[in-house]
Amino acid sequence: MARLLFILLSALWLAGCFVNDELKHGDAEIERYSIGWREKKKHMEEAAKEEAKAQAEAQQKKAEASGPAVPEKLATWWHETVDEAPAQADPDDKLVSCEVHGKVQFLRKSDCQLRHGRSAALKSDAPANASAASKSKPGA
């Protein structure tokens, strides 16, 4: 019984393969003589050429980005962004008391203006260049 079932399944499978091969062969014949197929094949070939061209351009850009000049470009970028001297504060930009949203903060005048605050000059009794006097120690 198992042999009969095996032979039957094998015959069905082989018949299916034969039918599948004939269908593929028939489709190929129809496509070869069909006008629409020629146009479709032409468009497919053009698309393949465009894709190959795009891949070649991408590889060329990748080669440019990984060539021998890349370490020099990175060093230049690093020098421009990190190694440069830090920006110097403007000596005319004095500290002021700044009222922002009802709170008083002590900021530089330009920072106060950026935060849309109202600034008022700080009052000082001593000259600007004088250092704060140290407190005298008791018993001294």
FENVENLIN-V954314 format. One record per backbone hydrogen bond with DSSP energy under -1.0 kcal/mol. NH is the residue of the N-H (numbers start at 1). CO is the residue of the C=O. E is the energy in kcal/mol with one decimal. If there is no record, write none. Layout:
nh: <NH/NH>
co: <CO/CO>
e: <E/E>
This chain:
nh: <5/6/7/8/9/10/11/12/13/14/15/16/17/18/19/20/21/22/23/24/25/26/27/28/29/30/31/32/33/38/39/40/41/42/43/44/45/46/47/48/49/50/51/52/53/54/55/56/57/58/59/60/61/62/63/64/65/70/73/74/75/76/77/78/79/80/81/82/83/93/94/96/97/98/99/100/103/105/107/109/112/113/114/115/116/117/118/120/140>
co: <1/2/3/4/5/6/7/8/9/10/11/12/13/14/15/16/17/18/19/20/21/22/23/24/25/26/27/28/29/34/35/36/37/38/39/40/41/42/43/44/45/46/47/48/49/50/51/52/53/54/55/56/57/58/59/60/61/67/69/70/71/72/73/74/75/76/77/78/78/90/92/107/120/105/118/103/100/98/96/94/108/109/110/111/113/112/99/97/137>
e: <-2.2/-2.4/-2.7/-2.4/-2.5/-2.4/-2.4/-2.3/-2.5/-2.7/-2.4/-2.2/-2.2/-2.4/-2.6/-2.5/-2.6/-2.2/-2.3/-2.3/-2.4/-2.5/-2.6/-2.2/-1.9/-2.4/-2.7/-2.0/-1.5/-1.3/-1.8/-2.5/-3.0/-2.3/-2.5/-2.3/-2.3/-2.2/-2.5/-2.2/-2.2/-2.5/-2.4/-2.3/-2.3/-2.5/-2.4/-2.2/-2.3/-2.3/-2.4/-2.1/-2.4/-2.3/-2.3/-2.2/-2.1/-1.3/-2.2/-2.8/-2.4/-2.4/-2.6/-2.7/-2.4/-2.4/-2.3/-2.9/-1.4/-1.5/-1.3/-3.3/-2.6/-4.0/-2.7/-2.8/-1.7/-3.1/-1.8/-1.8/-2.2/-2.1/-1.9/-1.6/-1.2/-2.5/-2.0/-2.2/-1.8>
